[in-house]
Amino acid sequence: MTTTGKGLPRSLAGAEISAAWADITVKPSTFTPTIGTTSTTAMAGNKTPTTTQRGGVLQQAAIADASAAPTQAQFNAVLAALRAAGLLAS
């Protein structure tokens, strides 16, 4: 029997073939992700992404609400957080 090179008879070339997951034997119980840095590969779970890798914005530490008119130091802390997040130019 002549095959397609993929183990299928030429008469099945181009045929849509499917199988239920439960019918597949000798399959791994877990799937290790491919670790990488491209748009199609996963990032390691213990890696802290840069603002570029996250799309430009990283969550900043919480800043407490002011109970009265903000002081210059409180206002500057907000500006510093916005700059660190890439939302405000330096």
CYANA upper distance limits for C-alpha pairs under 8 A (distance plus 0.5 A):
  1 MET  CA      9 PRO  CA      7.31
  2 THR  CA      9 PRO  CA      6.60
  2 THR  CA     10 ARG  CA      6.82
  3 THR  CA      7 GLY  CA      6.33
  3 THR  CA      8 LEU  CA      5.86
  3 THR  CA      9 PRO  CA      4.94
  3 THR  CA     10 ARG  CA      5.73
  4 THR  CA      8 LEU  CA      6.16
  4 THR  CA      9 PRO  CA      6.59
  4 THR  CA     10 ARG  CA      5.74
  4 THR  CA     13 ALA  CA      7.16
  8 LEU  CA     12 LEU  CA      6.84
  8 LEU  CA     13 ALA  CA      7.57
  9 PRO  CA     13 ALA  CA      7.46
 19 ALA  CA     23 ASP  CA      7.15
 19 ALA  CA     24 ILE  CA      7.79
 20 ALA  CA     24 ILE  CA      7.46
 33 PRO  CA     41 THR  CA      8.45
 33 PRO  CA     42 ALA  CA      6.97
 34 THR  CA     41 THR  CA      6.36
 34 THR  CA     42 ALA  CA      6.38
 35 ILE  CA     41 THR  CA      6.52
 35 ILE  CA     42 ALA  CA      5.51
 35 ILE  CA     43 MET  CA      5.94
 35 ILE  CA     44 ALA  CA      6.32
 36 GLY  CA     41 THR  CA      5.56
 36 GLY  CA     42 ALA  CA      6.14
 36 GLY  CA     43 MET  CA      6.12
 36 GLY  CA     44 ALA  CA      8.04
 37 THR  CA     41 THR  CA      6.69
 37 THR  CA     42 ALA  CA      7.47
 37 THR  CA     43 MET  CA      6.64
 38 THR  CA     42 ALA  CA      8.36
 43 MET  CA     47 LYS  CA      7.56
 49 PRO  CA     53 GLN  CA      6.22
 49 PRO  CA     54 ARG  CA      6.74
 50 THR  CA     54 ARG  CA      6.81
 50 THR  CA     56 GLY  CA      8.46
 50 THR  CA     58 LEU  CA      8.37
 51 THR  CA     55 GLY  CA      6.56
 51 THR  CA     56 GLY  CA      4.82
 51 THR  CA     57 VAL  CA      5.92
 51 THR  CA     58 LEU  CA      6.43
 51 THR  CA     85 ALA  CA      7.92
 51 THR  CA     86 GLY  CA      8.05
 52 THR  CA     56 GLY  CA      5.48
 52 THR  CA     57 VAL  CA      8.43
 54 ARG  CA     58 LEU  CA      7.56
 56 GLY  CA     85 ALA  CA      7.91
 56 GLY  CA     86 GLY  CA      6.92
 57 VAL  CA     85 ALA  CA      5.86
 57 VAL  CA     86 GLY  CA      6.83
 57 VAL  CA     87 LEU  CA      7.91
 58 LEU  CA     85 ALA  CA      6.05
 59 GLN  CA     85 ALA  CA      7.56
 60 GLN  CA     81 ALA  CA      6.94
 60 GLN  CA     84 ALA  CA      8.38
 60 GLN  CA     85 ALA  CA      7.32
 61 ALA  CA     81 ALA  CA      8.49
 63 ILE  CA     78 VAL  CA      7.95
 66 ALA  CA     70 PRO  CA      6.36
 66 ALA  CA     74 GLN  CA      8.48
 70 PRO  CA     74 GLN  CA      6.32
 70 PRO  CA     75 PHE  CA      6.77
 71 THR  CA     75 PHE  CA      6.73
 72 GLN  CA     76 ASN  CA      6.52
 73 ALA  CA     77 ALA  CA      6.62
 74 GLN  CA     78 VAL  CA      7.00
 75 PHE  CA     79 LEU  CA      6.92
 76 ASN  CA     80 ALA  CA      6.56
 77 ALA  CA     81 ALA  CA      6.72
 78 VAL  CA     82 LEU  CA      6.77
 79 LEU  CA     83 ARG  CA      6.69
 79 LEU  CA     88 LEU  CA      8.16
 80 ALA  CA     84 ALA  CA      6.60
 81 ALA  CA     85 ALA  CA      6.69
 82 LEU  CA     86 GLY  CA      6.86
 82 LEU  CA     87 LEU  CA      5.75
 82 LEU  CA     88 LEU  CA      5.98
 83 ARG  CA     87 LEU  CA      6.28
 83 ARG  CA     88 LEU  CA      5.14
 83 ARG  CA     89 ALA  CA      6.49
 83 ARG  CA     90 SER  CA      6.70
